[in-house]
Amino acid sequence: NKLLQVNQRLIKKGYKLKLLDCYRPLSVQRLLWNANPDSRYVMSPVKGSGHSRGTAIDVTLVTLDGKELDMGSSYDEFSERAYYSYSLLPAKVKGLR
């Protein structure tokens, strides 16, 4: 319900939410960890991910016609640019984040 509420508010501003990564089975978490065993970007399946517990989602913003907006990094980019706190971004991107 909260996501729907946020999306309705965004629509009034000309944007929509796009859900990228929601619930993730533990088997998929293991595959991600095996491909990139770096806890800065992927949680160890031993510890578990919020995605595997249904408590985390990855989202981005799109225009009303579905065009993705520049958020400063690509989806699932494993670099510091993807950190929410990364500050070396244009003001417009910071505002969108």
C-alpha positions as CSV (number, residue, x, y, z in Angstrom):
1,N,0.0,0.0,0.0
2,K,2.8,2.4,0.8
3,L,4.5,1.9,-2.6
4,L,1.1,2.6,-4.3
5,Q,0.8,5.8,-2.2
6,V,4.3,6.9,-3.2
7,N,3.7,6.1,-6.8
8,Q,0.5,8.2,-6.8
9,R,2.4,11.2,-5.4
10,L,5.1,10.7,-8.0
11,I,2.6,10.6,-10.8
12,K,1.5,14.1,-9.9
13,K,5.1,15.2,-10.4
14,G,5.5,13.4,-13.7
15,Y,7.3,10.3,-12.5
16,K,6.5,6.7,-11.6
17,L,8.3,4.0,-9.6
18,K,9.9,1.1,-11.4
19,L,10.5,-1.9,-9.2
20,L,13.8,-3.6,-10.1
21,D,14.6,-6.2,-7.5
22,C,12.1,-7.3,-4.9
23,Y,11.8,-10.7,-3.2
24,R,14.8,-12.9,-3.9
25,P,14.8,-16.6,-3.0
26,L,17.8,-17.7,-1.0
27,S,18.9,-19.9,-4.0
28,V,19.3,-16.7,-6.1
29,Q,21.1,-14.9,-3.2
30,R,23.6,-17.8,-3.3
31,L,24.1,-17.3,-7.0
32,L,24.7,-13.5,-6.6
33,W,27.1,-14.1,-3.8
34,N,29.1,-16.7,-5.8
35,A,29.3,-14.3,-8.7
36,N,30.4,-11.3,-6.5
37,P,31.4,-12.2,-2.9
38,D,31.8,-8.6,-1.8
39,S,29.7,-7.7,1.2
40,R,29.7,-4.0,0.3
41,Y,27.3,-4.9,-2.6
42,V,25.9,-8.4,-2.0
43,M,24.9,-9.9,1.3
44,S,26.3,-13.3,2.2
45,P,23.6,-15.9,2.0
46,V,24.8,-17.0,5.5
47,K,23.8,-13.6,6.9
48,G,20.9,-13.2,4.5
49,S,19.6,-10.3,2.5
50,G,16.6,-8.1,3.1
51,H,15.5,-9.2,-0.3
52,S,15.4,-12.8,0.8
53,R,13.2,-11.8,3.8
54,G,10.9,-9.7,1.7
55,T,12.0,-6.5,3.5
56,A,14.0,-4.8,0.8
57,I,13.4,-3.6,-2.8
58,D,15.4,-1.8,-5.4
59,V,13.6,0.9,-7.3
60,T,14.2,3.6,-9.8
61,L,12.3,6.5,-11.2
62,V,10.8,6.6,-14.7
63,T,8.9,9.2,-16.7
64,L,5.2,8.6,-17.2
65,D,6.0,6.9,-20.5
66,G,8.5,4.6,-18.9
67,K,11.9,6.2,-19.7
68,E,14.4,5.5,-16.8
69,L,15.9,8.6,-15.3
70,D,19.6,9.1,-14.6
71,M,20.2,8.1,-11.0
72,G,24.0,8.4,-11.2
73,S,24.8,4.7,-11.5
74,S,23.4,1.7,-13.4
75,Y,21.2,-1.0,-11.9
76,D,23.2,-3.4,-9.8
77,E,26.4,-1.4,-10.3
78,F,28.9,-2.6,-7.8
79,S,30.8,0.6,-7.2
80,E,30.8,3.6,-4.8
81,R,28.7,5.6,-7.3
82,A,25.8,3.4,-6.4
83,Y,25.9,4.3,-2.7
84,Y,23.1,6.5,-1.6
85,S,25.6,8.7,0.2
86,Y,27.8,9.2,-2.9
87,S,28.1,12.9,-3.4
88,L,30.1,13.5,-6.6
89,L,26.9,13.7,-8.7
90,P,25.1,16.5,-10.6
91,A,22.6,18.3,-8.5
92,K,19.7,17.0,-10.6
93,V,20.7,13.4,-9.9
94,K,21.1,14.1,-6.2
95,G,17.6,15.6,-6.2
96,L,16.2,12.5,-7.9
97,R,17.8,10.2,-5.5
